[in-house]
Amino acid sequence: MQPDSYSALVVEEIAPSSYAREIRSKKITQLPPGDLLIRVHYSSLNYKDALSASGNRGVTKKYPHVPGIDAAGVIVESSSPGFRPGDRVIASGFDIGMNIPGGFGQYIRVPAEWALLCPQNLTLRESMIYGTAGFTAAQSVERLVNFPIVPGKGKILVTGATGGVGSLAIALLTHLHYRVCAVSGKPEAAEFLTRLGAAEIISREQAADPSGKLLLKEKWAGVVDTVGGEILATAIKSTAYGGAVTCCGNVASPDLPLSVYPFILRSVSLLGIDSAKCPVHIRHEIWQKLAGEWCIANLDSLATECRLEELPAFIERMLQGRHTGRVIVNLL
Ligand SMILES: NC(=O)c1ccc[n+]([C@@H]2O[C@H](COP(=O)([O-])OP(=O)(O)OC[C@H]3O[C@@H](n4cnc5c(N)ncnc54)[C@H](OP(=O)(O)O)[C@@H]3O)[C@@H](O)[C@H]2O)c1
């Protein structure tokens, strides 16, 4: 029988700019309107969740709030012809966990357009090991593949390498026979990155050129950037003639200190990546790839599983830039 309440991680502003995170019981009837009521089995932790859980008003406008931009679970109620009770679904992006209650609660209610059927050969748990981070990594890799940057063309630089997007980008690129150079601020994670497939590892200092030069030695056929700022600018200045650079994140900085020369003298292309509003047909194609021809063999080794009660500690680690790989949340 359907319970009338559920557990969720609630973030509340307890004093100006001071936020508390605690597990609370919430009423299902108080969820916002939407076509699908979903019993969430697994969620995952993304950088945006850490921002939402710490009062970032650019991500979440109103508190108290339940974060979690990712949710994988089973439909309990559906008013949409596309979904039936019992269907296994992935709901991610759009406003989930940003301004409507998200996957850090055992139930969510969302519009049908924000969900898709979980591919048959993927478990709900596996889908959350990928989560938005894996989906974004796949979008970035797909843009390079389609550009096309072929594996024989040269090395691909991946920044923020031990993070969710970075680690999955390395695994996907390696799976597709690209040679990867990883940028990481964690020397202790060298073994983890080598196991993912990184052929070379450089430090953040090596990846950020402070000289102010407008162009640097050509090193990369392509780049998957997750950090922005000086590291992204240096990567663009070091991309070889005709190369391509994807840009999805800003953990280091939202700035891009750069001239136009890499674009007008080396024909370098900068490709923007957004997962949140990605159209449903592209979402569907990418999830099918992640479950099929692009499926990473050692996916499980990337994930640390936690319960809702353990999540605040992982959020803190992520905010301090100390975490590695993917954290998935078991809400069963
Ligand atoms: N556009 C989109 O749709 C989309 C989707 C998903 C994520 N994102 C963005 O992509 C970025 C990465 O997300 P994520 O979930 O992978 O985050 P994450 O798991 O926290 O990983 C970020 C990684 O960046 C590196 N890093 C941290 N602080 C840094 C700094 N000050 N300078 C340089 N590198 C630093 C760290 O790796 P190392 O220690 O190995 O260097 C860290 O593990 C975030 O900005 C996120 O908002 C965007």
The ligand as a Gaussian input file, in Angstrom:
#p B3LYP/6-31G(d) Opt

LIG

0 1
 N       26.435000      22.053000     -18.420000
 C       25.808000      21.051000     -17.823000
 O       24.717000      20.642000     -18.209000
 C       26.485000      20.388000     -16.659000
 C       26.119000      19.092000     -16.261000
 C       26.851000      18.476000     -15.229000
 C       27.881000      19.183000     -14.604000
 N       28.146000      20.452000     -15.000000
 C       29.220000      21.226000     -14.376000
 O       30.440000      20.548000     -14.612000
 C       31.301000      20.790000     -13.511000
 C       31.780000      19.452000     -12.945000
 O       30.658000      18.766000     -12.390000
 P       30.885000      17.429000     -11.563000
 O       29.528000      16.956000     -11.149000
 O       31.816000      16.548000     -12.301000
 O       31.634000      18.027000     -10.280000
 P       32.638000      17.279000      -9.292000
 O       32.324000      15.829000      -9.253000
 O       32.649000      18.074000      -8.049000
 O       34.054000      17.407000     -10.030000
 C       34.708000      18.599000     -10.218000
 C       36.212000      18.334000     -10.260000
 O       36.872000      19.540000     -10.653000
 C       38.137000      19.609000     -10.037000
 N       38.215000      20.871000      -9.298000
 C       37.587000      21.207000      -8.127000
 N       37.885000      22.467000      -7.769000
 C       38.715000      22.938000      -8.734000
 C       39.384000      24.182000      -8.933000
 N       39.252000      25.195000      -8.062000
 N       40.174000      24.330000     -10.020000
 C       40.303000      23.318000     -10.913000
 N       39.707000      22.113000     -10.791000
 C       38.925000      21.945000      -9.709000
 C       38.265000      18.410000      -9.111000
 O       38.951000      17.382000      -9.844000
 P       40.548000      17.185000      -9.702000
 O       40.840000      17.224000      -8.230000
 O       40.808000      15.858000     -10.315000
 O       41.221000      18.327000     -10.411000
 C       36.829000      17.977000      -8.907000
 O       36.728000      16.617000      -8.607000
 C       30.516000      21.658000     -12.518000
 O       30.789000      23.009000     -12.743000
 C       29.077000      21.350000     -12.886000
 O       28.194000      22.388000     -12.515000
 C       27.474000      21.052000     -16.011000

